[in-house]
């Protein structure tokens, strides 16, 4: 009987120790689950941020490509003007050629919509220039797209230009 009482006491003590260890392990498991949840949320936030940055990078790459196209167009225009200038310098140019060139420059200063008034405003979104009256008509009619390229703009994108 004493042996059984000793064995019962050891079993209770072992049960108590196992119970304490189980509580400690349960607490550790809960902490690990909380940490795992926090890491999962951080991972998801990082993935969302990476997706946003990827989209922004794509948009920036498209903007750079468009800017490079505009630069090439400007460079081609400059080369054409240089060739024309060299030709005029070699030939000496007649008054008719000069008048044609002056007319070409004047047409560059006229509004491409009405071909009547001088350009006076620029749309900051696309940098196309028009006369104030034509842009005011577009804004009044709620047709807020650039007449040159179709880019959307608002009244705050329209700025005066002085030559």
C-alpha positions as CSV (number, residue, x, y, z in Angstrom):
1,X,0.0,0.0,0.0
2,X,2.9,2.3,0.8
3,X,4.4,1.5,-2.5
4,X,1.1,2.3,-4.3
5,X,0.8,5.6,-2.4
6,X,4.4,6.5,-3.5
7,X,3.6,5.6,-7.0
8,X,0.4,7.6,-6.9
9,X,2.3,10.6,-5.5
10,X,4.9,10.3,-8.3
11,X,2.2,10.0,-10.9
12,X,0.5,13.1,-9.6
13,X,3.8,15.0,-9.5
14,X,4.6,13.9,-13.0
15,X,1.1,14.9,-14.1
16,X,1.6,18.3,-12.5
17,X,4.9,18.8,-14.3
18,X,3.4,17.6,-17.6
19,X,0.5,20.0,-17.1
20,X,2.9,22.9,-16.5
21,X,5.0,21.9,-19.6
22,X,1.8,21.6,-21.7
23,X,0.7,25.1,-20.5
24,X,4.1,26.5,-21.4
25,X,4.0,24.8,-24.8
26,X,0.5,26.1,-25.4
27,X,1.6,29.6,-24.6
28,X,4.6,29.3,-26.9
29,X,2.4,28.0,-29.7
30,X,0.0,31.0,-29.3
31,X,3.0,33.4,-29.4
32,X,4.3,31.6,-32.6
33,X,0.8,31.8,-34.2
34,X,0.6,35.5,-33.4
35,X,4.1,36.1,-34.8
36,X,3.2,34.0,-37.9
37,X,0.0,36.1,-38.4
38,X,2.1,39.4,-38.0
39,X,4.6,38.1,-40.6
40,X,1.9,37.0,-43.0
41,X,0.3,40.5,-42.7
42,X,3.7,42.1,-43.3
43,X,4.3,39.9,-46.3
44,X,0.9,40.8,-47.8
45,X,1.6,44.5,-47.3
46,X,5.0,44.1,-48.9
47,X,3.4,42.3,-51.9
48,X,0.8,45.0,-52.3
49,X,3.6,47.6,-52.1
50,X,5.6,45.7,-54.7
51,X,2.6,45.4,-57.0
52,X,2.1,49.2,-56.7
53,X,5.7,49.9,-57.4
54,X,5.7,47.6,-60.4
55,X,2.7,49.4,-61.8
56,X,4.3,52.7,-61.2
57,X,7.5,51.5,-62.8
58,X,5.5,50.4,-65.9
59,X,3.8,53.8,-66.1
60,X,7.2,55.6,-65.7
61,X,8.7,53.4,-68.4
62,X,5.9,54.4,-70.7
63,X,6.4,58.1,-69.9
64,X,10.1,57.8,-70.5
65,X,9.4,56.1,-73.9
66,X,7.0,58.9,-74.9
67,X,9.5,61.5,-73.8
68,X,12.2,59.8,-75.9
69,X,9.9,59.8,-78.9
70,X,9.3,63.5,-78.4
71,X,13.0,64.1,-78.1
72,X,13.7,62.2,-81.4
73,X,10.9,64.2,-83.1
74,X,12.5,67.5,-81.9
75,X,15.9,66.4,-83.0
76,X,14.6,65.5,-86.4
77,X,12.9,68.9,-86.6
78,X,16.1,70.6,-85.6
79,X,18.1,68.7,-88.2
80,X,15.6,69.7,-90.9
81,X,15.8,73.4,-89.8
82,X,19.6,73.2,-89.9
83,X,19.6,71.7,-93.4
84,X,17.2,74.4,-94.5
85,X,19.3,77.1,-92.9
86,X,22.5,75.8,-94.6
87,X,20.6,75.7,-97.9
88,X,19.5,79.3,-97.5
89,X,23.0,80.4,-96.5
90,X,24.6,78.6,-99.5
91,X,22.0,79.9,-102.0
92,X,21.8,83.3,-100.4
93,X,18.0,82.9,-100.6
94,X,15.5,84.9,-102.6
95,X,12.9,87.1,-101.0
96,X,10.3,84.5,-102.1
97,X,12.1,81.8,-100.1
98,X,12.4,84.2,-97.1
99,X,8.7,85.0,-97.4
100,X,7.9,81.2,-97.4
101,X,10.0,80.7,-94.3
102,X,8.4,83.7,-92.6
103,X,4.9,82.3,-93.4
104,X,5.9,78.9,-92.1
105,X,7.1,80.5,-88.8
106,X,3.9,82.6,-88.6
107,X,1.8,79.5,-89.1
108,X,3.7,77.9,-86.2
109,X,2.5,80.8,-84.0
110,X,-1.2,80.5,-85.1
111,X,-3.7,78.4,-83.2
112,X,-4.1,75.0,-85.0
113,X,-7.8,74.8,-84.2
114,X,-9.0,78.1,-85.7
115,X,-5.9,79.0,-87.7
116,X,-6.8,82.6,-87.1
117,X,-5.6,83.8,-83.7
118,X,-2.1,83.5,-82.2
119,X,-1.3,80.8,-79.6
120,X,-1.7,82.2,-76.1
121,X,-2.1,79.3,-73.7
122,X,-0.5,75.9,-73.1
123,X,-2.0,72.7,-71.7
124,X,0.4,71.6,-69.1
125,X,-0.5,67.9,-69.4
126,X,0.7,67.5,-73.0
127,X,2.3,71.0,-73.7
128,X,0.2,71.6,-76.8
129,X,-0.5,75.3,-77.4
130,X,-3.7,77.0,-78.7
131,X,-5.4,80.4,-78.6
132,X,-7.2,81.2,-75.3
133,X,-10.6,81.5,-77.1
134,X,-10.5,78.0,-78.5
135,X,-9.5,76.4,-75.1
136,X,-12.2,78.5,-73.3
137,X,-14.8,77.2,-75.8
138,X,-13.7,73.7,-75.1
139,X,-13.9,74.2,-71.3
140,X,-17.3,75.9,-71.6
141,X,-18.6,72.9,-73.7
142,X,-17.1,70.5,-71.2
143,X,-15.0,69.0,-73.9
144,X,-11.9,68.7,-71.8
145,X,-9.6,66.9,-74.2
146,X,-6.7,68.4,-76.0
147,X,-7.6,69.2,-79.6
148,X,-4.1,68.1,-80.6
149,X,-3.7,64.7,-79.0
150,X,-6.9,64.0,-77.0
151,X,-5.3,64.0,-73.6
152,X,-7.7,64.9,-70.8
153,X,-7.1,68.2,-69.1
154,X,-8.8,70.6,-66.6
155,X,-8.9,74.4,-66.4
156,X,-6.0,74.2,-63.9
157,X,-3.8,72.7,-66.6
158,X,-4.2,75.7,-68.9
159,X,-1.5,78.3,-68.5
160,X,-0.8,81.5,-70.4
161,X,2.2,81.7,-72.7
162,X,4.0,84.9,-73.7
163,X,6.1,85.2,-76.8
